[in-house]
Amino acid sequence: MDINDQDTIAAPATAQGMSAIAIIRMSGPLAREIARRCFMPAHVSADRCFDEAGRLRRGSLIEPGTAQKIDDALLAVFRAPRSYTGEDLVEFQLHGGAGVVAACLNILLANGARLATAGEFTKRAFLNGRLDLTQAEAVADVIAAETVAASKAAARRVSGGAGRALCALRAELLDRLVEIEAHVDYPDEVPEPDAGALLATLHAHERRLNELLAGAKTARALRDGIDCVIAGPPNAGKSSLLNALLNVERAIVSELPGTTRDIIEDRVAIDGVVLRLRDTAGLRETNDPIESEGVERARRALSGAELVITVVDASRCATPDDRAALALAFEAPQIVFFNKLDLGNASSSELRTALPPAERREVVEGSVRWESTVAELRGAIARLGWGAGPIPPDADFLANMRQIQALVRARECLAHACDTLEQRWPIDLACADMREAIAAYGEVSGESVSEKVLDAIFSRFCVGK
């Protein structure tokens, strides 16, 4: 995890395009010196401007050498180690024209800074101890949040509760491991640790991990959204359901079968979770090459779905296409929606009894024209998609798969170590599993993570963050 401390980096922190204000940030040992060359404060001395931290100063962005004014600007200086990155950091607030932003960035690069790589500001914050890795990853989640609920959950993760909890667990387990290894190395001088006390510690760790993992499904859904595919035979009301969930006429609705021939995609938020909805072509055998391609695309979409809504017209007698659609098995949770009951109910009871067994399935009967039915469908989507219910505001949940997989592995190692102790095997046989759990804790918090993993994490950030 080496970092070139001599580098000073710079990058825009705001998106490209015309805007009222643009921000360019610069971090590193030369940050204040470079800023001094190209910023002329309006009402205070240069020494005061660049030495006092945390104040927004008005002045002019100038071209070094000629002192030609480029823009009216504001400048903020943050001194190491209390800046975001832990280094001297300077932020320029400029007018948001592309020419002004380019001119400022060119000046900074010409005077000793280099362009920051993706996520390098936050990576430096992590390497300089300003953030642990769970907090650093949560920064990207805040930026990417599409709903208020998602932003609140990400902000909670930025506060670092989960990282602090894991650091404490790691330190405690390391202490117990040292006690065992000291006894193994010096049996005459160091007494054997109490197996019962160690077992109680390991069980306490298992309970804490269960707490951290308990809300992972909901937290991941808030962070990443849910890929939901609407499928079923032609003319079952799939496009009408898409429109009802979106509350807008997004898809063409027609009584003619085969109207939807390609996948129609849109997004809607339910309980703060972004649902990526995909309306697909009706599932049936057809000789029409275009419709056939649409059916094949629907099947591919179903294979990768995180939630499937199978829509069937229950107002008519069941057809072979209805039965074939309901016979499909999915790894993802499934909602079976018997639709069009406003026109009658000819087959819902028959089709319900013919459904193959499935653990994660709910059945909804009604009509897409009824608000109560749409509300029932939204509730079923939440229950099957992410467990429903809001995340408690003080909960320390993990949201990305890297963290979840590491803690699941830690929990498995702890369970194996507990089994070793409960079987009354020698206490030192639990050491290997304890080391694995300690390593897994460190992977999540960042105390033991490879440069390759760090590069993969921070490459997903925007350049200015």
C-alpha positions as CSV (number, residue, x, y, z in Angstrom):
1,M,0.0,0.0,0.0
2,D,2.8,2.4,-0.9
3,I,1.8,5.9,-2.0
4,N,4.1,8.5,-3.4
5,D,3.9,11.2,-0.6
6,Q,5.8,13.6,-2.9
7,D,2.9,13.7,-5.4
8,T,0.5,16.6,-5.3
9,I,-2.7,15.7,-7.1
10,A,-5.5,17.8,-8.6
11,A,-8.9,17.1,-10.2
12,P,-12.4,18.6,-10.7
13,A,-14.7,17.5,-7.9
14,T,-17.9,18.5,-9.8
15,A,-19.3,17.0,-12.9
16,Q,-18.4,18.2,-16.4
17,G,-20.7,20.5,-18.2
18,M,-22.0,24.1,-17.7
19,S,-22.9,25.0,-14.2
20,A,-23.0,28.0,-11.8
21,I,-20.1,26.7,-9.7
22,A,-17.3,24.2,-10.3
23,I,-14.9,22.9,-7.7
24,I,-11.3,21.8,-8.3
25,R,-9.4,20.2,-5.4
26,M,-5.7,19.7,-4.9
27,S,-4.0,17.6,-2.2
28,G,-0.4,17.0,-1.3
29,P,2.8,18.6,0.0
30,L,2.8,21.3,-2.7
31,A,-0.9,22.1,-2.6
32,R,-0.6,25.5,-0.7
33,E,2.5,26.5,-2.6
34,I,0.9,25.9,-6.0
35,A,-2.3,27.7,-4.9
36,R,-0.2,30.7,-3.7
37,R,1.1,31.1,-7.3
38,C,-2.3,31.2,-9.0
39,F,-4.7,32.7,-6.4
40,M,-4.6,36.4,-5.4
41,P,-6.7,37.0,-2.2
42,A,-8.8,40.1,-2.3
43,H,-9.0,41.3,1.3
44,V,-6.3,39.6,3.4
45,S,-2.6,39.0,3.0
46,A,-1.3,36.0,1.2
47,D,0.3,34.6,4.4
48,R,-3.0,34.8,6.2
49,C,-5.0,33.3,3.3
50,F,-2.8,30.3,2.9
51,D,-1.9,29.7,6.5
52,E,-5.3,29.9,8.1
53,A,-7.3,26.7,7.6
54,G,-11.1,26.3,7.2
55,R,-11.9,29.7,5.8
56,L,-13.4,30.5,2.4
57,R,-11.4,33.4,0.9
58,R,-12.5,35.5,-2.1
59,G,-10.0,36.5,-4.7
60,S,-8.8,36.0,-8.3
61,L,-7.6,33.0,-10.2
62,I,-4.6,34.3,-12.1
63,E,-2.1,33.0,-14.5
64,P,1.4,32.7,-12.8
65,G,4.0,34.9,-14.4
66,T,1.7,37.4,-16.1
67,A,-0.8,37.8,-13.2
68,Q,-3.5,37.9,-15.8
69,K,-6.9,37.4,-14.2
70,I,-8.8,34.3,-15.3
71,D,-11.8,34.3,-13.0
72,D,-13.3,35.6,-9.7
73,A,-12.9,32.7,-7.3
74,L,-13.2,31.4,-3.8
75,L,-10.4,29.4,-2.1
76,A,-10.5,27.1,1.0
77,V,-7.4,25.8,2.6
78,F,-7.3,22.7,4.8
79,R,-4.1,21.9,6.7
80,A,-2.7,18.4,7.3
81,P,-3.5,16.2,9.1
82,R,-7.1,17.5,9.6
83,S,-8.1,17.6,6.0
84,Y,-10.2,15.0,4.1
85,T,-7.1,13.3,2.8
86,G,-4.9,13.9,5.8
87,E,-2.6,16.1,3.7
88,D,-2.6,19.8,2.9
89,L,-5.7,20.2,0.7
90,V,-6.9,23.2,-1.3
91,E,-10.3,23.7,-3.0
92,F,-11.0,26.3,-5.7
93,Q,-14.6,27.4,-6.3
94,L,-14.9,28.8,-9.8
95,H,-17.6,29.7,-12.3
96,G,-18.6,26.5,-14.0
97,G,-17.7,27.2,-17.6
98,A,-15.6,24.5,-19.2
99,G,-13.0,27.0,-20.3
100,V,-12.5,28.3,-16.7
101,V,-12.3,24.8,-15.3
102,A,-9.8,23.7,-18.0
103,A,-7.6,26.8,-17.4
104,C,-7.5,26.3,-13.7
105,L,-6.6,22.6,-14.0
106,N,-3.9,23.4,-16.6
107,I,-2.3,25.9,-14.3
108,L,-2.2,23.5,-11.4
109,L,-0.7,20.7,-13.5
110,A,1.8,23.1,-15.1
111,N,3.0,24.1,-11.6
112,G,3.8,20.8,-10.1
113,A,0.5,18.9,-9.6
114,R,-0.6,15.8,-11.5
115,L,-4.0,14.6,-12.4
116,A,-5.5,12.4,-9.7
117,T,-6.5,8.9,-10.6
118,A,-10.0,7.6,-9.9
119,G,-10.7,7.7,-6.1
120,E,-7.2,8.8,-5.2
121,F,-8.4,11.5,-2.8
122,T,-10.4,9.0,-0.8
123,K,-7.6,6.4,-1.1
124,R,-5.2,8.8,0.5
125,A,-7.7,9.5,3.2
126,F,-7.8,5.7,3.9
127,L,-4.0,5.3,3.7
128,N,-3.5,8.3,6.0
129,G,-5.9,6.9,8.6
130,R,-8.7,9.4,8.1
131,L,-11.1,6.7,7.1
132,D,-11.3,2.9,7.5
133,L,-12.1,0.9,4.4
134,T,-15.8,0.5,5.2
135,Q,-16.1,4.3,5.4
136,A,-14.1,4.8,2.2
137,E,-16.4,2.4,0.3
138,A,-19.5,4.1,1.8
139,V,-18.3,7.5,0.4
140,A,-18.8,6.0,-3.1
141,D,-22.3,4.8,-2.0
142,V,-23.3,8.3,-0.9
143,I,-22.3,9.7,-4.3
144,A,-24.2,6.9,-6.1
145,A,-27.3,7.0,-3.9
146,E,-30.5,7.4,-6.0
147,T,-33.0,7.8,-3.1
148,V,-33.2,9.6,0.2
149,A,-33.3,6.2,2.0
150,A,-30.2,5.0,0.2
151,S,-28.3,8.2,1.0
152,K,-29.2,8.0,4.7
153,A,-28.1,4.4,4.9
154,A,-24.8,5.2,3.1
155,A,-24.2,8.2,5.4
156,R,-24.6,5.9,8.4
157,R,-21.9,3.7,7.0
158,V,-19.6,6.7,6.4
159,S,-19.9,7.3,10.2
160,G,-17.8,4.1,10.6
161,G,-19.8,2.2,13.2
162,A,-19.2,-1.2,11.4
163,G,-15.5,-0.5,10.9
164,R,-15.0,0.4,14.6
165,A,-16.9,-2.8,15.7
166,L,-14.7,-5.0,13.5
167,C,-11.5,-3.3,14.7
168,A,-12.6,-4.1,18.3
169,L,-13.5,-7.7,17.4
170,R,-10.2,-8.1,15.6
171,A,-8.2,-6.7,18.5
172,E,-10.0,-8.9,21.0
173,L,-9.5,-12.1,18.9
174,L,-5.8,-11.2,18.5
175,D,-5.4,-10.9,22.2
176,R,-6.9,-14.4,22.7
177,L,-4.7,-15.8,20.0
178,V,-1.6,-14.4,21.6
179,E,-2.5,-15.9,24.9
180,I,-2.8,-19.4,23.3
181,E,0.4,-19.1,21.3
182,A,2.3,-17.8,24.3
183,H,1.2,-20.9,26.3
184,V,2.2,-23.2,23.4
185,D,5.6,-21.5,23.2
186,Y,6.2,-21.2,27.0
187,P,4.0,-23.9,28.6
188,D,6.0,-23.7,31.9
189,E,5.7,-20.0,32.3
190,V,2.3,-19.1,30.7
191,P,-0.8,-21.0,31.9
192,E,-3.2,-22.5,29.4
193,P,-6.1,-20.1,28.7
194,D,-9.5,-21.1,30.0
195,A,-11.3,-22.9,27.2
196,G,-14.7,-22.0,28.6
197,A,-13.9,-18.3,28.6
198,L,-12.5,-18.5,25.0
199,L,-15.6,-20.3,23.9
200,A,-17.8,-17.6,25.4
201,T,-15.7,-14.9,23.5
202,L,-16.1,-16.8,20.2
203,H,-19.9,-17.1,20.6
204,A,-20.1,-13.4,21.4
205,H,-18.3,-12.7,18.1
206,E,-20.7,-15.0,16.2
207,R,-23.6,-13.0,17.7
208,R,-22.1,-9.7,16.7
209,L,-21.4,-10.9,13.1
210,N,-25.0,-12.1,12.9
211,E,-26.1,-8.6,13.9
212,L,-23.9,-7.0,11.2
213,L,-25.1,-9.4,8.6
214,A,-28.8,-9.3,9.6
215,G,-29.7,-6.3,7.5
216,A,-27.3,-7.0,4.6
217,K,-30.0,-7.9,2.2
218,T,-31.9,-4.7,2.8
219,A,-28.7,-2.6,2.8
220,R,-27.5,-4.1,-0.4
221,A,-30.9,-3.5,-2.0
222,L,-30.8,0.2,-1.0
223,R,-27.2,0.4,-2.3
224,D,-27.5,-1.5,-5.6
225,G,-31.3,-1.7,-6.3
226,I,-33.1,-4.8,-7.5
227,D,-33.3,-6.2,-11.0
228,C,-37.0,-7.2,-11.4
229,V,-38.3,-8.9,-14.6
230,I,-42.0,-9.0,-15.5
231,A,-42.8,-12.1,-17.5
232,G,-45.7,-14.3,-18.6
233,P,-47.7,-15.2,-21.6
234,P,-49.0,-12.7,-24.1
235,N,-51.9,-10.4,-23.2
236,A,-51.6,-11.1,-19.5
237,G,-51.2,-7.5,-18.5
238,K,-47.4,-7.2,-18.1
239,S,-47.1,-3.8,-19.8
240,S,-50.1,-2.6,-17.8
241,L,-48.4,-3.7,-14.6
242,L,-45.2,-1.8,-15.6
243,N,-47.2,1.3,-16.2
244,A,-49.1,0.9,-12.9
245,L,-45.9,0.5,-10.9
246,L,-44.3,3.5,-12.6
247,N,-47.6,5.4,-12.4
248,V,-47.0,6.6,-16.0
249,E,-47.9,5.2,-19.5
250,R,-44.4,3.9,-20.2
251,A,-45.2,0.8,-22.3
252,I,-47.7,0.4,-25.2
253,V,-50.8,-1.6,-24.1
254,S,-52.8,-3.4,-26.7
255,E,-55.3,-6.3,-26.9
256,L,-53.2,-7.7,-29.7
257,P,-50.8,-10.5,-28.6
258,G,-47.1,-9.9,-29.3
259,T,-47.3,-6.1,-28.9
260,T,-44.2,-6.1,-26.7
261,R,-41.3,-7.5,-28.8
262,D,-38.3,-6.1,-27.0
263,I,-37.4,-5.5,-23.4
264,I,-38.7,-2.2,-22.0
265,E,-36.8,-0.9,-19.0
266,D,-37.5,1.7,-16.4
267,R,-36.8,2.5,-12.7
268,V,-39.1,3.1,-9.8
269,A,-38.4,3.5,-6.0
270,I,-40.3,1.4,-3.6
271,D,-39.6,2.0,0.1
272,G,-36.4,3.8,-0.9
273,V,-35.2,0.9,-3.0
274,V,-34.6,1.4,-6.7
275,L,-36.5,-1.3,-8.7
276,R,-35.0,-1.8,-12.2
277,L,-38.1,-3.0,-14.0
278,R,-38.0,-4.9,-17.2
279,D,-41.1,-5.7,-19.2
280,T,-40.5,-8.6,-21.5
281,A,-42.1,-10.2,-24.6
282,G,-44.9,-12.7,-24.0
283,L,-43.6,-16.2,-23.5
284,R,-45.0,-18.5,-26.2
285,E,-43.9,-20.5,-29.2
286,T,-44.1,-18.3,-32.4
287,N,-43.0,-18.5,-36.0
288,D,-42.5,-14.7,-36.2
289,P,-38.7,-14.2,-36.2
290,I,-38.9,-10.8,-34.5
291,E,-41.2,-11.9,-31.8
292,S,-39.1,-15.1,-31.4
293,E,-36.1,-12.9,-30.7
294,G,-38.1,-11.0,-28.2
295,V,-39.0,-14.2,-26.4
296,E,-35.4,-15.4,-26.3
297,R,-34.4,-12.0,-24.8
298,A,-37.1,-12.4,-22.2
299,R,-35.7,-15.8,-21.2
300,R,-32.2,-14.4,-20.9
301,A,-33.4,-11.6,-18.7
302,L,-35.2,-14.1,-16.5
303,S,-32.0,-16.1,-16.0
304,G,-30.3,-13.1,-14.4
305,A,-33.2,-11.6,-12.5
306,E,-33.1,-10.9,-8.8
307,L,-36.9,-10.9,-8.6
308,V,-39.5,-12.3,-11.1
309,I,-43.1,-11.3,-11.4
310,T,-45.1,-13.8,-13.5
311,V,-48.3,-12.3,-14.8
312,V,-51.2,-14.5,-15.9
313,D,-54.7,-13.5,-17.1
314,A,-57.0,-15.4,-14.7
315,S,-60.2,-14.0,-16.2
316,R,-60.1,-16.6,-19.0
317,C,-59.7,-20.3,-19.0
318,A,-56.1,-21.4,-18.6
319,T,-54.1,-21.9,-21.8
320,P,-51.0,-24.0,-22.5
321,D,-49.0,-20.8,-22.5
322,D,-50.3,-19.9,-19.0
323,R,-49.3,-23.3,-17.7
324,A,-45.9,-23.3,-19.4
325,A,-45.1,-19.8,-17.9
326,L,-46.1,-20.9,-14.4
327,A,-44.1,-24.2,-14.7
328,L,-40.8,-22.2,-15.1
329,A,-38.5,-22.6,-12.1
330,F,-36.3,-19.6,-11.0
331,E,-33.5,-19.3,-8.6
332,A,-34.8,-15.8,-7.8
333,P,-37.9,-15.1,-5.6
334,Q,-41.1,-15.1,-7.6
335,I,-44.4,-13.3,-7.4
336,V,-47.2,-15.0,-9.3
337,F,-49.8,-12.4,-10.2
338,F,-53.3,-13.6,-11.3
339,N,-54.5,-10.5,-13.2
340,K,-57.7,-9.2,-14.7
341,L,-60.1,-10.3,-12.0
342,D,-62.1,-7.2,-12.7
343,L,-63.2,-9.1,-15.9
344,G,-64.0,-12.3,-14.0
345,N,-62.2,-15.2,-12.4
346,A,-62.1,-18.4,-14.6
347,S,-58.8,-20.0,-13.7
348,S,-57.0,-18.6,-10.6
349,S,-58.0,-21.5,-8.3
350,E,-57.1,-24.1,-10.9
351,L,-53.7,-22.5,-11.7
352,R,-52.9,-21.9,-8.0
353,T,-53.2,-25.6,-7.2
354,A,-51.0,-26.5,-10.3
355,L,-48.1,-24.3,-9.2
356,P,-44.9,-26.3,-8.6
357,P,-43.4,-26.1,-5.1
358,A,-41.2,-23.0,-4.4
359,E,-39.8,-21.6,-1.1
360,R,-39.6,-17.9,-2.1
361,R,-42.9,-17.2,-3.8
362,E,-46.0,-15.1,-3.1
363,V,-49.3,-15.2,-5.0
364,V,-51.3,-12.1,-5.6
365,E,-54.8,-12.1,-7.1
366,G,-56.6,-9.0,-8.4
367,S,-56.4,-6.5,-11.2
368,V,-53.7,-4.1,-12.3
369,R,-56.6,-1.6,-12.5
370,W,-57.2,-1.8,-8.8
371,E,-55.1,0.4,-6.5
372,S,-55.4,-2.1,-3.7
373,T,-53.9,-4.8,-5.9
374,V,-51.0,-2.6,-7.0
375,A,-50.3,-1.7,-3.3
376,E,-50.4,-5.5,-2.5
377,L,-47.9,-6.1,-5.3
378,R,-45.6,-3.4,-4.0
379,G,-45.7,-5.0,-0.5
380,A,-44.9,-8.4,-2.0
381,I,-42.0,-6.9,-4.0
382,A,-40.5,-5.4,-0.8
383,R,-40.9,-8.6,1.2
384,L,-39.3,-10.9,-1.4
385,G,-36.9,-8.4,-2.8
386,W,-35.2,-7.1,0.4
387,G,-37.3,-8.1,3.4
388,A,-39.3,-4.9,3.6
389,G,-39.2,-2.5,6.6
390,P,-36.9,0.4,6.9
391,I,-33.4,0.1,8.2
392,P,-33.1,1.4,11.8
393,P,-31.2,4.7,11.7
394,D,-28.6,3.5,14.2
395,A,-28.0,0.1,12.6
396,D,-24.4,-0.8,11.5
397,F,-25.1,-2.9,8.4
398,L,-22.8,-3.9,5.6
399,A,-23.9,-3.4,2.1
400,N,-21.4,-4.7,-0.5
401,M,-20.7,-8.2,-1.4
402,R,-17.0,-8.1,-0.7
403,Q,-17.6,-7.2,3.0
404,I,-20.5,-9.7,3.3
405,Q,-18.5,-12.6,1.9
406,A,-15.5,-11.8,4.3
407,L,-17.7,-11.8,7.3
408,V,-19.6,-14.9,6.3
409,R,-16.2,-16.6,6.1
410,A,-15.2,-15.2,9.5
411,R,-18.5,-16.6,11.0
412,E,-17.8,-20.0,9.5
413,C,-14.3,-20.1,10.9
414,L,-15.5,-19.1,14.4
415,A,-18.2,-21.8,14.2
416,H,-15.5,-24.3,13.4
417,A,-13.3,-23.1,16.3
418,C,-16.3,-23.3,18.7
419,D,-16.9,-26.9,17.5
420,T,-13.2,-27.7,18.3
421,L,-13.5,-26.3,21.8
422,E,-16.9,-28.0,22.5
423,Q,-15.4,-31.3,21.4
424,R,-12.7,-30.7,24.0
425,W,-9.8,-30.9,21.6
426,P,-6.6,-29.2,22.5
427,I,-7.2,-25.4,22.6
428,D,-4.4,-24.6,20.2
429,L,-6.2,-26.4,17.4
430,A,-8.6,-23.5,17.3
431,C,-5.8,-21.1,16.4
432,A,-5.9,-21.6,12.6
433,D,-9.6,-20.8,12.5
434,M,-9.1,-17.8,14.7
435,R,-6.3,-16.5,12.4
436,E,-8.7,-16.8,9.4
437,A,-11.4,-14.9,11.2
438,I,-8.9,-12.2,12.2
439,A,-7.8,-11.9,8.5
440,A,-11.4,-11.6,7.4
441,Y,-12.1,-8.8,9.9
442,G,-9.0,-7.0,8.5
443,E,-10.1,-7.4,4.9
444,V,-13.3,-5.5,5.7
445,S,-11.9,-2.8,7.9
446,G,-8.7,-2.4,5.7
447,E,-6.2,-3.5,8.3
448,S,-5.1,-6.4,6.1
449,V,-6.0,-5.9,2.5
450,S,-3.9,-6.1,-0.6
451,E,-3.0,-3.3,-3.0
452,K,-4.8,-5.2,-5.8
453,V,-8.1,-5.1,-3.8
454,L,-7.6,-1.4,-3.0
455,D,-7.0,-0.6,-6.6
456,A,-10.2,-2.5,-7.6
457,I,-12.2,-0.6,-4.9
458,F,-11.1,2.9,-5.6
459,S,-11.1,2.5,-9.4
460,R,-14.9,2.6,-9.1
461,F,-14.8,6.1,-7.7
462,C,-15.1,9.3,-9.7
463,V,-11.8,11.1,-10.4
464,G,-12.4,14.0,-8.1
465,K,-13.3,11.9,-5.1
